[in-house]
Amino acid sequence: MTNRPALTRLPGTPEPMHCWPGHGGIRIAGDSWGPADGPLVLLQHGGGQTRHAWKGAGETLGTAGYHAVAFDARGHGDTDWAPDGVYGQDVMVRDLQCVVAALGNRRPVLVGASMGGGTSLVAVGESHVDATALVLVDIAPRIEAQGVDRIVNFMRAHPEGFATLEDAALHIASYRGRPVAAHPRGLQKNLRLNAAGRWTWHWDQRLMNDENHNHRNDPAFFERALEQYAGPLMLVRGARSDVISPEGAEQFQQTFPQARFVALAGAGHMVAGDANDAFTATLIEFLREVMPPSTSASPGSPEPATTLSAANGERAP
């Protein structure tokens, strides 16, 4: 991998199913579920997450007949880190274009959470990607600075890593405001051991540099971009979110009356992680209206999980 420190990958950590060329020669790691000829749904995670955040949703989408694809953004998970340390939206959009090209330039549904939603919004608003539909997950043109600051502080904390997985779980619980339900061992796929024997998040800390973090923070720019998109649009907000306030959600609905809006009870900014069942059901209901699968899932599609819960998601914003 490009420009990474020496980190130990633990036995049993899931290997990526796919590897695609990204912008500037980096390698993009991804997973997929469902029939290859099903409608394409691209799942983009939030800052500090990885493709594993979408595992539960991806499996269910695959069973429903969709070809769901989740990939690690540059600087995250098993995707290469940027040699120049640049992680602005422009280069993220170029990576998205590369993944679309690698998948045959089919028109995808773009589903983006937080950072991934910003990438999707710019991609469709500036006509870089011809999307069939756009789903924004707890991200909108106008967001709350206090909620964003909490995410930034979470990601900038503990650059030296954690002594134990339990310490990492406590840090996540502090951010989320409630205990982590999953066993701390579930975090192993999102952490690596460094040379000092400490657990570090599997992302490039340069993501939080001011030149990356402060890139394109003008709400009017995002509104103008989204106004250029005429396709089906849905905003899914966590009812407990501090990134999109109730007032912000109301303003979004007034500005984009054609959009579907759903608020999921019990979910914060980590919508898919906090309420995976409800989120996935909401997403599939929307997709069946705007892009129904032409056939049922193929025999090779994953079987439905008996229980989908927040344990399928990730806990970092």
C-alpha positions, 0 to 999 in steps of 0.5 A: 500500500502507498505511503503507510506506516508499518502497521500489523493486520490482525489474523481474520481481518477481512480482505477486500473482495476487489481492488480497482485503480483510483485517481493518480495510481492509488488502489481502491479496495472494495466489497460487493454483494448481490447479482453482478447484473443487478442495479448498481448501488454504490455505498460511500462511507463517512470520514474515519469509517471503512467499507465495513460500515455498509456490510449489513446493508450491502448483504440485504441489498444483494439479497433484494436483487441489487448489486451493492458495492462499498469501497474504502475512500482514499486514506481509509481502510485497505485503500491506499493513502494519498502520497501527497496527503490531499483528501479534498472532495475533488480528488474523492470525486475522481476516485468515485469516477474511477470506480464507476468506470471499473464497474462498466460505467453503469449508472449507479445509485449513489448512497453517501453518508457524511463525507461520502454524501458530500462526495456524491453531492458534488459528483452529481451536482457538477455532472461528474457522475450520471447517477440514477438516484442520490441518497444523502445519509445525515448530510445536507448542504447546510449542517451544524458547525457544532456537530461537525466539530464533534466529529473532527475532535473525535478523529483528531483525538488519540493520534498515538492510538489506544492501549486496548480495544476496550479503550477504543470502544470507550472513546467511541461510546463517549462520542455516541453518548451511549454504550457500544453494543458490539464486543470490542473485538468487532473493532479489530477490522478498523484498527491496526497495531503499530510498532509500539503495540498500540491500536491505531485507527486505520485512516491517514491522520492527514485527513484532518489537516486544515487544508483537507477539512476546510475544503469547500465549506460554503453551504450555498455552493452545495445548494447550487450543486444540488439544484443542478441534479434533477433525479430522484433524491432522498435525505435520511436523517438520524432523529438524534443527529447533531449534524443536521438539526430539525430546523436544517431538515425543514429548510432542506425540505423547503429548498428541495421539495421534490426530495423524499425525507425520512427521519429515523428514530433512535439514530444519531449521525451514525444512521446505518450503525445506529439503526441498520434495519430501519435504514436498510428497509427505508433505502430498499423501499426507495430503490424499488420505486426509482430503480427496481431490480428487473429480476429476483436475486440470483441463486448465488446472492447472499442469504438474508441475515437472520438478525441485522443490527448495529453490530454490522456497522462501524462506530467511528463517524 
